């Protein structure tokens, strides 16, 4: 019997605890929120996702709602939560302080400008003034109506397009400018109306059978690290660990019980699935999950690969080889009982999360369905009696900011196509497991300790700043243990502060790996939660909690922090490149030190292209100070292939210039024309077609499709840039190493 391919989408909806616990570090009101993201994502991302799905009743999905998100939504619905953005939005403009005006100019454009600002002419006008004339000019020249319009638009732009047919919202969008305080108050009321529908709509669709709602440990902690910070060394044996070992496995059942109780109260039934925070798992945490009553968990293909000692290779189209290993549930066997686990397809999840936003909606939807149809064909060819389950699991909120109309055209195209495709069946995870229980088993002790990020915990531990934060947490946790009289019943403040500090998000932002313009606020929030523990126990506050965990300053050289999709127009849009890798050229000792016409190099990737940007000294022009020819040469480490030397005169016989390379892209900076070549036998270079794009304006921007290089996913390559003039070598960059690139 031939089965359709079963597909389980799991959308993970999470926000960390932005509520300040009244710590006394600075602010004190208990409902004061540091950041607005629960409120803004609540009006843009949580309700529309499932309302769109409801229009396609054949399609079933799973949504994970983190308890810390639900509790914060409820504060906003009740009207008791106020963040600095909301407070400013509801302040009469004539009463705005100088500090508030500076804050508004700096932060009320905190959004992807392509999708949330540019579509609205008045908002775009104010943004352009801020970008081109600078914050100081705005502060000196903006009048009260400018501030009022900006306050209104920051809130309006985050309301999902699905709700734009609401008469009031439609009227505001049409009005465009001259917003009053009354308008801003009504926009806030509309936000609360939208937020109040989120949980009831999830409950209704779960009761109707189209949705499964799952939960996460209470404040989104990394459970394996709560059990033992030494678990960081399972994937990275030489990891530098914190000075103090954190070993508080007894906190795991507390987080699980609180999540379970909250879920039962809000949804009128018990949860079946658990999304472990950051898909982090280890053998030690399984008995607690089983004892609490959960039936299944999910993790990432990297964790499965480590567990089975099998690396999931992909073909040139990005499809998994040996798919039968990934596309099935497993049964984890432990002395405490059994637990089902599904592993997500990392690439398909990332395509939605990071790449399809840069493609036309119908093309992106067709690409995803095409991948699923290819897997369905592999399932038929395998003649497997057990149906396959493809799990696509990802963040359900942040990616949509980069899609036109918040992803509505993409999701509509996708859902329409899936509804008409007889070989694909969308299911909830529990639906599939009830009909087709896991037949493959993994002994619990064999499960790898890792997360969805490279199958390791390096995102949350091992870096000096992350380790320092763990040491602060360990000291506070030990102090609480030394107060056995402080129970959750008689001192809930101490315990709530502990749970908040154990959340994963603070460690995510500390140290290397991730950065935002709000790192200092995350640092402060983490310390405020620790402060709350000491305060609730009437203990003296250690001096280190009054100081930032790390100094937050702009970093120079760093590796890419995420996928990018820059517009190739030579303008160097700051938001387009904010997650790119960066190499400072002028300041290093080396060949270009004295005459550094190129000051900075940016590079990054998505699933479609490699991207490069060069920033020049002002006033520099190609053919003058800047040589007219730029050559990109690709080097493939540890790969056997035909290679050729740099085809220029006067190339120094020194590494890495004397390496042999496989691909060459020549760019004439005067004409912005390109020639692409591939190495041939006898050190020859042969012309090849290329779809690379180049633009030179304020800076040079370039995109090179992976299809040009014909490299499969998960493939390492290295790049060097060589400047030349009429075929003669001038200099090269970066000065000290090849640019490391990993094909996604």
NUTI-909932 format. One record per residue (C-alpha): y, z, x. Coordinates in steps of 0.25 Angstrom, whole numbers, padded with zeros to 4 digits, always signed. Each point is the difference from the previous one (the first is absolute). Layout:
REM NUTI-909932
YZX;...
This chain:
REM NUTI-909932
+0000+0000+0000;+0014-0004+0005;+0010+0011+0000;+0015-0003-0001;+0008+0006+0013;+0005+0013-0004;+0014+0004+0005;+0006+0014+0000;+0015+0001+0002;+0004+0014+0003;+0016+0002+0000;+0004+0013+0008;+0013+0006-0006;+0005+0011+0009;+0013+0007+0005;+0001+0012+0009;+0007+0013-0005;+0014-0003+0001;+0004+0013-0007;+0007+0010+0009;-0007+0014-0002;+0013+0007+0001;-0002+0003+0014;+0013+0004+0005;+0000-0009+0011;+0011-0007-0007;-0001-0003-0015;-0005+0011-0010;-0002-0005-0014;-0015-0001-0003;+0001-0013-0007;+0009-0007+0011;-0007-0012+0005;+0003-0006+0013;-0003-0014-0003;+0000-0009-0013;-0013-0008+0002;-0008+0007-0012;+0011-0003-0009;+0002-0015+0005;-0014-0004+0002;-0003+0007-0014;+0010-0010-0007;-0005-0012+0008;-0015+0001+0004;-0009+0009-0008;+0001-0004-0015;+0002-0015+0002;-0012-0001+0008;-0009+0005-0011;+0008-0006-0012;-0002-0014+0007;-0015+0003+0001;-0001+0004-0015;+0004-0014-0004;-0013-0005+0006;-0011+0009-0007;-0012-0006+0007;+0005+0005+0014;-0003+0014+0003;+0006+0008+0012;+0001+0013+0007;+0013+0008+0002;+0001+0012+0009;+0011+0010-0003;+0003+0011+0010;+0002+0014-0006;+0013+0001+0009;+0006-0012-0007;-0004+0004-0014;+0007+0014+0002;+0013-0007+0005;+0000-0010-0011;-0001+0012-0010;+0012+0006+0007;+0009-0012-0002;-0005-0002-0014;+0004+0014-0003;+0014-0003+0006;-0002+0012+0010;-0001-0009+0012;+0013-0004+0008;+0000-0008+0013;+0013-0004+0008;+0000-0014-0005;-0001+0005-0015;+0010+0010+0002;+0010-0010+0006;-0004-0010-0012;+0004+0010-0010;+0013+0005+0007;+0014-0005-0006;+0004-0010+0011;+0014+0007+0001;-0008+0013+0004;-0008-0006+0011;+0002+0007+0013;+0002-0007+0013;-0014+0004+0005;-0006-0006-0013;+0008-0013+0001;-0006-0002+0015;-0014+0004-0006;+0001-0011-0011;+0005-0011+0010;-0011+0003+0009;-0012+0002-0010;+0003-0007-0013;-0005-0013+0006;-0014+0007+0004;-0008-0012-0006;-0005-0013+0004;+0012-0009-0002;-0007-0013-0002;-0007+0005-0013;+0008+0012-0005;+0014-0003+0004;+0003-0015+0002;-0005-0003-0014;+0012+0008-0006;+0014-0007+0004;+0008+0013+0000;-0010+0008+0007;-0001-0011+0010;+0015-0001+0002;+0001+0015+0003;-0012-0001+0010;+0006-0012+0007;+0013+0008+0002;-0008+0011+0006;-0008-0009+0009;+0012-0009+0005;+0012+0009+0000;-0007+0013+0003;-0001+0014-0006;+0014+0004+0005;+0007-0012-0007;-0007+0004-0013;+0004+0014+0001;+0014-0004+0003;+0001-0011-0011;-0009+0003-0011;+0006+0004-0013;-0006+0009-0011;-0006-0011-0008;-0007-0005+0013;-0007+0013+0001;-0003+0001-0014;-0007-0014+0000;-0008+0003+0012;-0005+0013-0006;-0004-0007-0013;-0006-0012+0007;-0009+0009+0010;-0006+0006-0013;-0001-0013-0008;-0006-0009+0011;-0012+0010+0001;-0003-0002-0015;-0012-0009-0001;+0002-0014-0006;-0010+0002-0010;+0010+0009-0007;+0012-0009+0001;-0002-0005-0015;+0004+0014-0004;+0013-0002-0007;+0008+0011+0008;-0006-0005+0013;+0003-0014-0003;+0015+0003-0004;+0002+0007+0014;-0006-0011+0008;+0009-0010-0008;+0012+0009+0002;-0001+0000+0015;+0012+0008+0004;+0010+0010-0005;-0010+0011-0003;+0004+0013-0005;-0005+0014+0002;-0006-0001-0014;-0007-0012+0004;-0006+0007+0012;-0004+0012-0009;-0007-0010-0010;-0007-0007+0012;-0006+0014+0004;-0004+0002-0014;-0008-0013+0000;-0006+0004+0013;-0006+0012-0006;-0005-0007-0012;-0008-0010+0009;-0005+0012+0008;-0005+0007-0013;-0009-0011-0003;-0008-0001+0013;-0010+0011-0002;-0002-0002-0015;-0003-0015+0002;-0010+0002+0011;-0007+0010-0009;+0000-0010-0012;-0006-0011+0009;-0010+0009+0006;-0005+0004-0014;+0000-0014-0004;-0009-0003+0012;+0008-0010+0007;+0005+0009+0010;-0006+0011+0009;+0009+0011+0005;-0004+0007+0013;+0006+0011+0008;+0003+0005+0014;+0000+0014+0007;+0012+0007-0005;+0011-0003+0010;-0007-0012+0007;-0005+0008+0012;-0009-0007+0010;-0013+0008-0003;-0008-0002+0013;+0012+0005+0008;+0001+0012-0009;-0015+0003+0002;+0002-0002+0015;+0011-0007+0009;-0010-0003+0010;-0006-0010-0009;+0011-0009+0006;-0009-0002+0012;-0011-0006-0008;+0007-0014+0000;+0009+0003+0013;-0009+0009+0009;+0012+0001+0010;+0010+0004-0010;+0010+0011+0004;-0001+0010-0011;+0010+0011-0004;+0001+0013+0008;-0006+0008-0012;-0013-0005-0007;+0002-0001-0016;-0013+0004-0007;+0003+0004-0014;-0011-0007-0008;+0002+0011-0011;+0013-0007-0004;-0008-0013-0004;-0006+0006-0013;+0013+0006-0003;+0007-0014+0001;-0012-0006-0008;+0000+0010-0011;+0015-0001-0002;-0001-0015-0001;-0012+0001-0010;+0007+0010-0009;+0013-0008-0001;-0008-0012-0003;-0008+0006-0011;+0013+0006-0006;+0008-0014+0000;-0012-0009-0003;-0009+0008-0010;-0012-0003+0008;-0006+0003+0014;+0002-0010+0012;-0011-0008+0005;+0006-0006+0013;+0008+0006+0011;+0009-0008+0009;-0001+0008+0013;+0014+0000+0006;+0002-0012+0009;-0015-0003-0003;-0003+0010+0011;-0014+0005+0000;-0010+0008+0009;-0014+0007-0002;+0007+0014-0001;+0008-0003-0013;-0011-0006-0008;-0007+0013-0006;+0014+0005-0005;+0002-0013-0007;-0014+0000-0006;+0001+0015-0004;+0013-0003-0008;-0007-0010-0008;+0005-0014+0005;-0010-0011-0001;+0006-0011+0009;+0011-0001+0011;+0006-0012+0007;+0003-0004+0015;+0002-0012+0009;-0009-0010+0006;+0004+0005+0014;-0007+0013-0004;-0012-0007-0005;+0000-0008+0013;+0000+0012+0009;-0011+0007-0009;-0009-0012+0001;+0004-0003+0014;+0003-0014-0005;+0014-0008+0002;+0003-0008-0012;+0004-0014+0006;+0006-0010-0009;+0000-0016+0000;+0012-0009+0002;+0003+0001-0015;+0000+0015+0001;-0013+0003-0007;-0009+0011+0004;-0013-0004+0008;-0012+0009-0005;+0007+0003-0013;-0012+0007-0007;+0003+0012+0009;+0015+0001-0005;-0001-0004-0014;-0009+0011-0005;+0001+0015-0004;-0007+0010+0009;-0007+0013-0003;+0004+0011+0009;-0011+0010+0001;+0003+0015+0004;-0007+0013-0002;+0011+0003-0011;-0004-0012-0008;+0003-0015+0000;+0014-0007-0001;+0002-0015-0002;+0010-0007+0009;+0007-0014+0000;+0007-0006+0011;+0012-0009-0002;+0001-0014+0006;+0011+0003+0010;+0005-0015+0001;+0001-0003-0015;+0007+0013-0002;+0010-0003+0011;+0003-0014-0005;+0005+0006-0013;+0007+0011+0007;+0007-0007+0011;-0001-0016-0001;+0000-0006-0014;+0014+0005-0003;+0004-0011+0010;-0007-0011-0008;+0003-0007-0013;-0007+0009-0011;-0010-0011-0005;-0004-0004+0014;-0002+0015+0004;-0008+0003-0013;-0008-0013+0003;-0003+0004+0014;-0005+0014-0004;-0009-0006-0011;-0005-0010+0010;-0005+0011+0009;-0007+0007-0011;-0006-0013-0005;-0005-0003+0015;-0006+0014-0001;-0007-0003-0013;-0006-0012+0006;-0005+0008+0011;-0006+0010-0010;-0007-0012-0007;-0005-0006+0013;-0006+0014+0004;-0008+0000-0013;+0002+0015+0000;-0006+0008-0012;+0011+0011+0002;+0014-0005-0004;+0011+0001+0010;+0012+0008-0002;+0013-0004+0008;+0010+0012+0001;+0014-0003+0001;+0008+0013+0002;+0014+0002+0005;+0014+0006-0002;+0004-0003-0014;+0015+0002+0001;+0006-0004+0014;-0004-0015+0001;+0007-0004-0013;+0014+0002+0006;-0003-0012+0008;-0005-0009-0011;+0010-0008-0009;+0002+0007-0014;-0008+0012+0005;-0013-0008+0001;+0000-0004-0015;-0002-0015+0002;-0011+0002+0010;-0008+0010-0008;+0001-0009-0013;-0005-0012+0008;-0011+0009+0006;-0004+0006-0013;+0000-0013-0008;-0009-0007+0010;-0009+0012+0001;-0001+0000-0016;-0005-0014+0000;-0010+0001+0012;-0014+0002-0005;-0006+0003+0014;+0010+0012+0002;-0001+0013-0008;+0011+0011+0002;-0006+0014-0001;+0004+0015+0002;-0008+0006+0011;-0007+0010-0010;-0004-0012-0009;-0007-0007+0011;-0007+0013+0006;-0005+0003-0014;-0006-0013-0002;-0005-0003+0014;-0002+0013+0008;+0001+0000+0015;-0014-0004+0006;+0005+0000+0015;+0000+0014+0006;+0008+0006+0012;-0004+0014+0005;+0013+0009-0002;+0000+0004+0014;+0000-0015+0005;+0013-0002-0008;+0011-0004+0010;+0012+0010+0001;+0012-0010-0002;+0011-0006-0009;+0004-0013-0005;+0009-0002+0013;-0010-0005+0010;-0010+0009-0004;+0007+0012+0008;+0010+0011-0003;+0010-0004+0011;+0011-0002-0011;+0000+0015-0003;-0004+0007+0013;-0001-0003+0015;+0015-0003+0003;+0008+0011+0006;+0009+0001-0012;-0011+0000-0010;-0008+0010+0008;+0012+0009+0001;+0001+0000-0016;-0015+0004+0000;+0003+0011+0009;+0011+0005-0009;-0009-0001-0012;-0011+0007+0006;+0009+0012+0004;+0005+0001-0015;-0014-0002-0006;-0006+0011+0010;+0012+0009-0005;-0004-0002-0015;-0014+0004+0004;+0005+0013+0006;+0006+0003-0014;-0013+0002-0009;+0009+0007-0010;+0007-0013-0002;-0008-0007-0011;+0002-0013-0007;+0002+0009-0013;+0010+0010+0006;+0007-0009+0010;-0001-0015-0004;+0013-0003+0008;-0007+0002+0013;-0012-0008-0004;+0008-0012-0006;+0008+0000+0012;-0013-0001+0009;-0006-0011-0009;+0013-0008+0001;+0000+0001+0015;-0014-0004+0001;+0003-0014-0006;-0002-0012+0009;+0013-0006-0001;+0008+0008+0009;-0010-0003+0012;+0001-0015-0004;+0015+0000+0004;-0001+0009+0012;-0001-0007+0014;-0003-0014+0003;-0006-0010-0010;+0009+0001-0012;+0015+0002-0002;+0010-0001-0011;+0015+0003-0001;-0005+0013-0007;-0009+0006+0011;+0010+0012+0002;-0001+0003-0015;-0015+0000+0001;+0000+0009+0012;+0010+0010-0008;-0009+0000-0012;-0013+0003+0008;+0008+0012+0006;+0005+0004-0013;-0014+0002-0005;-0004+0008+0012;+0013+0008-0002;-0005+0003-0014;-0013+0006+0005;+0007+0010+0009;+0011+0003-0011;-0010+0003-0011;-0008+0009+0010;+0013+0007+0004;-0003-0003+0015;+0011-0004+0010;+0002-0015+0001;-0004-0005+0014;+0012-0007+0007;-0008-0013+0002;+0000-0002-0015;+0015-0001+0000;+0000-0011+0010;-0005-0015-0002;-0015-0003+0003;+0006-0012+0008;+0013-0006+0004;+0002-0012-0010;+0007-0011+0007;-0001-0015+0000;-0011-0004+0009;+0000-0012+0010;-0013-0007+0003;-0011+0002-0010;-0012-0007-0006;+0000-0006-0014;+0000+0011-0011;-0005-0009-0012;+0000-0014-0005;+0013-0008+0000;+0004-0013-0008;+0014-0004+0005;+0007-0012-0005;+0001-0010+0012;+0015-0003-0001;+0005+0005+0013;+0008+0012-0006;-0009+0011+0005;+0001+0008-0014;-0002+0015+0004;-0009+0003-0011;-0009-0012+0003;-0003+0005+0014;+0000+0015-0002;-0015+0001+0002;-0001-0010+0011;-0003+0004+0014;+0012+0000+0010;+0001-0002+0015;+0014+0003+0007;+0002-0011+0010;+0013+0002+0007;-0002+0015+0004;-0013-0002+0008;-0001-0003+0014;-0005-0014+0002;+0003-0014+0001;+0010-0001-0011;+0007+0014+0003;+0012-0006+0006;+0003-0012-0009;-0006+0005-0013;+0005-0010-0010;-0012+0004-0009;+0002+0015-0004;-0012+0003-0009;-0013-0006-0005;-0006+0003-0013;-0014-0004-0005;-0010+0003-0011;-0010-0006-0009;-0006-0002-0014;-0012-0006-0005;+0006-0014+0001;+0009-0001+0012;+0004+0006+0013;+0015+0003+0001;+0010+0000+0011;+0015+0003+0001;+0009+0000+0013;+0014+0007+0000;+0010-0006+0009;+0012+0005+0007;+0012-0004-0009;+0007-0013+0004;-0013-0006+0007;-0003-0014-0003;-0013-0008+0003;+0002-0010+0012;+0011+0009+0006;-0004+0015+0004;-0012-0002-0009;-0011-0010+0005;-0002-0011-0010;-0015+0001-0001;-0009+0012-0005;-0015-0001+0003;-0010+0009-0008;-0013+0001+0008;-0012+0007-0007;-0011+0007+0009;-0013+0004-0006;-0006+0012+0008;-0015+0000+0002;-0002-0013-0008;-0007-0012+0006;+0008-0012-0003;+0007-0012+0007;+0013+0004+0006;+0012-0006+0008;+0011+0005+0009;+0015+0001-0004;+0004-0015+0000;+0014+0002+0007;+0005-0002+0014;+0003+0012+0009;-0008+0010-0007;-0002+0012+0009;-0015+0003+0004;+0000+0014-0005;-0006+0007-0012;+0001-0003-0012;+0006-0013+0003;-0012-0005+0008;-0009+0003-0012;-0007-0012-0007;+0004-0001-0015;-0006-0007-0012;+0012-0003-0009;+0014-0004+0003;+0012-0001-0010;+0012-0007+0006;+0014+0003-0007;+0012-0009+0003;+0011+0010-0003;+0011-0011+0000;-0007-0008-0011;-0009+0011-0006;-0012-0009+0001;-0014+0004+0004;-0012-0006+0007;-0014+0007-0001;-0011-0002+0010;-0014+0005+0003;-0007+0001+0014;-0010-0011+0003;-0009-0003+0012;+0005-0002+0014;+0012+0009-0003;+0006-0010-0010;+0008+0003-0013;-0002-0008-0012;+0009-0001-0012;-0004+0007-0013;+0007+0001-0014;+0007+0012-0003;+0007+0007-0012;+0008+0009+0008;+0014+0003-0005;+0012+0003+0009;+0015+0003-0003;+0011+0003+0009;+0013+0007-0005;+0004+0014+0004;-0014+0001+0006;-0012-0008+0002;-0011+0002-0011;-0014-0007+0001;-0012+0000-0008;-0014-0005+0004;-0011-0001-0010;-0013+0006+0005;-0006-0014-0005;+0007-0007+0012;-0007+0009+0009;-0014+0000-0007;-0003+0014+0003;-0009+0009-0009;+0005+0013-0006;-0002+0013+0009;+0003-0009+0012;+0008+0005+0012;+0010-0009+0007;+0012+0001+0010;+0013-0008+0001;+0010-0003+0011;+0013-0007-0002;+0005-0009+0011;+0014-0006+0001;+0002-0013+0006;+0011-0011+0003;-0004-0014+0000;-0015+0004+0003;+0004+0009+0011;-0004+0015+0000;+0012+0010-0002;-0005+0013-0004;-0010+0007-0009;-0001+0012-0010;-0004+0011-0002;+0001+0004+0014;-0011+0010+0002;-0012-0005-0009;-0005-0010-0010;+0004+0003-0015;-0013+0005-0006;-0003-0006-0014;-0012+0004-0009;-0003-0011-0011;-0001+0008-0013;
